[in-house]
Amino acid sequence: MNRFNVGDSVSVSKKISDETVRKYADVSDDHNPIHLDDESAKNSIFGRRVVHGMLVASYISSVIGSEFPGAGSIYMSQSLRFEAPVYIDDTISITVTIVDINDRGNATLETMVKNQEDKIVISGEALVKLPTQ
C-alpha cells in the first residue's frame, strides 16, 4: 500500500532573521552587500536588504528531506523561479505538493514559497525518489 498520493501536501512556515542571513552569507561565501549592508541595499532596485534567493530555496530542500515526503527521500532535481524578493524578518511558507507519482516510485512535486502577504516569492518543481519505509 502506497502511503503517498497525488494531491498530498505539506506547508511549513519560517521567519528569516538577520542572523540567519549573515550565517548563510558566511557558509555560502556570498557577501553581496544587497544582503548585508543597509546603505548599499537602500540604493538598489529593492530599496532595502533582501534575503539570498538560494537561502529561501534551501527551505524547500529542508521540507522535502525532513517533513514531506521526509527521511529517505532522494532529491533528484529542482527548477526554481524567483518571483519576488524576500526581506529580512519576513515569514515564508513553503508548500510541497505531490502532482504525479510514476511506477518507479518517483514523485513530481510542486514547490511553492509565499511570504506573509500570501505573495508567491519562489515557484518550482522537484523530482524525488519517494522513501520506501
N, C-alpha and C positions, 0 to 999 in steps of 0.2 A: 504494500500500500504506500503510495507516494504521499509524503507529508507536505509537499509544496504544490500549489495550484496557481494557474493563471489568475491574476487579479489579487493575489495575496500582496499585502503592502505593510510597510512599517515606516513610521516617521519618528525622528529623534531631533530634539532641539538643543542648541548650543549657543552660549553667549561668547563672543570673541573679544577678549580683553587686550589691552595694550601689551601686557606681559606676554601673552601668547604670541602676538605678532612679533615682538622682539626676539623671543626664543626661536620662532620659526626662521627669522632672518639669520640668526646665528647658525642654525642647523643647515639651512639651505644655502648659506653664503650669498643670499640676495639682500643686499643692503641698499636697495634703491631708495633714495630719500622720500619718494612719494608714499612709502610705507612707514617711514620712521621719523621724518622731520616735519613738524607742523608748518614752519615757514616755507619750505620748498613746496610742500603739498598745497598750501594756500594759493600758490600761483599756477597750479595745474588745472586741467580741464575739470577735475572733480571738486576743487575748492577746499579740500581737506584731505587728511590721510586716508588711504584705502588699505584694506587687508589684501595680502597677497592672494591672487586668484587660486594658486595651487594649494595654499593653506586651506581655503574654503573647500576646494575639490577633495582634499585629503580626508575630509569628514565623510565623504561618500564611501571611501575605502574602509573607514572605521565602522560604518554601519554594516557594510557587506560582510566584513570579517568577524565582527563582534556581536551584531544584533540579528541581521537578516540578509541572506539565509543563515549566516552565522559561522561558527567554528567549523572548519573543514571545507569551507568554500574555497574554490580556486579561481582567483580573479584572472581572466584571460584577456580582456580588452575593455577600453573605456573611451567613448567620444565625449567631448565637452564643448559646450557653447557658453561663453561668458557673456551674459545678457545685461547685467547691471552691476555696479560696484557694491561692495560690502565695506562698511565703515567700522572703525573701532567702536566697540560696545554694542554693535548690532547683535541681535539674536536671530540665528538662522535655524531653519527647519529643513532637515534632509529627509527626503522621502524616496524609498526604493520600492518599486512595484514590479512584480513578475508579469511580463507581457507575452512570453512564449516559453515553452519547455519542449525541447526536442527529445527524440527517442534515445539519445546518448547521455541524457541527464544534464544537458547544458541548458541554462536559462538565460533568456534575454531580459534585462531589467531596464525599466525606465528609471533614470536617476534625475531627481529634481531638488534644487535648493532654493528656498524662498527666504526673504527677510521678514522682519516683524510686521511689515506692512502688507504681507502676502504677495509681494512682488517677486517674480522669478529672477534669480540672480545667476544661476547656472542650470542648464538643462543638458541632458545627455542620455547615453545608452551604454550599458555594460553587458558583457558576456561573462558568465561564470559557470563553472562546473559545480553543480549542487553537491552539498555534503551527502554522504551515503549513510551516515549514522544518525 
